[in-house]
Amino acid sequence: MSREIVEAVRGLAAEKNISTEKLMEALEDALLSAYKKTPEAARYAKVEMDRDSGD
């Protein structure tokens, strides 16, 4: 992930009057869901995004 994604999430959160944290959590959940659909995905995967850098 990159800094640009974090900035886009913050902008969207402000525009839609949504908590930035809730939106980041939703993005993490979506990424994990997509990952689990890939062949040979790890059974106990976890997604955590750095809230400052996007990494």
N, C-alpha and C positions, 0 to 999 in steps of 0.2 A: 504494500500500500504506500501511498505517497502523501506528502503534505497537501497536495491539491485536493485529494479526496476528503481530508479532514476539513479543509476550508469549505468545500462544497456541502458537506454535511452540516456544518455550522450555519452556512447561508440558507440552506433548505429549512433547517430547524427554526431559524428566525422568521423566515418567510411564512411558514405554516404554523408558527406559534406552538412548536413541539419542543420538548426537552431534548437538548443535544445528546445527553446520555442515553435516553430512550431510543433515539434514532441510531446511535452507534451500536447499541445492543441489538437492534433489529437487523442492522447490517451484518454484524457478527453472526447472528442466527442464520441469516440468508446464506452467507458464505459457507457456514458449516453444513447446512442442508445441501447446497450444491456439491460440496466436496464429498459428502456421504453417498452421492449418486454416481461417483466415479468408480470404475472397476478397481478392485483391490484397495479400497479406501480403508484406512486404519479404523478399527472398531471403536476405539475410545479417543477420538480426535477432539481437539479443543481449539477454538479461535478466540484470540485476544488481540485487539488493536490498541496500539499506543495512542492515547488521546491527543498527544501533541504532534508526533511525527507521522502517524498513520502507519507505522511499521507493525 
